Amino acid sequence: MPQQHLEYIIKTMVSGGSAFWEPPRQARSVIVCWLKVEAWAEALYDWVLSTGQLNTILTYYEIQNPESVDGPMSGVPLPLLLKAIQVLAKSGRAQQIEGDTADGAEGGGGVRFFRAVAK
C-alpha cells in the first residue's frame, strides 16, 4: 500500500475518533482503537458502578490490572485510559488526581469517580 494511502486512512481514523496520535502533536505514532474513546469512557464508568467504586480513589494501575473482577480497561495502554478518564471528567463523573510513581515514571496518578448528575 502506498504511504499516502496509509496516511490518509490514519488521518481519517484520527478525525473520526477511532485513533489518536501518541504522543500528541506529532504524526508518526498512533493508537488505533476498536471503540471510540467515548465508548471506552462509558464502559469504564459502567465497571466503576458495577464494582461499587464510586467516591473511591483508584490508581491507573488498579484500573488497568484489577485484582478481583476484570474490567474493560484491563491491559489497555495508559494513554487510552487517560483519554477515557478525561471524557468522564468533562462530564463531571471523574476527577483526575496527579501523582508520580516511586521511581518518577508516568502513570502514578489516579482518579475518583462520582455519580452522574441528572440534567
LINJOWO-V527214 format. One line per field, one symbol per residue. phi: phi as a letter, one per 40 degrees, with the letter a starting at -180 (. if undefined). burial: 1 if it has 16 or more other ideal C-beta (glycine too) atoms within 10 Angstrom, else 0. A space follows every 10 residues. Layout:
# LINJOWO-V527214
phi->???
burial->???
This chain:
# LINJOWO-V527214
phi->.cdccccccc ccccccgcaa caccgabbbb bbbcbcdccc cccccccdcc bgccgbcbcd ccccbcccbd bcbdgccddc dccccccccc cgbabcbcab cdcgccgcca abbbccccc
burial->0000000001 0001000011 1000000000 0010001001 1101101100 0010000111 0111010000 1110010111 1111101110 0011000000 0000001111 111100000
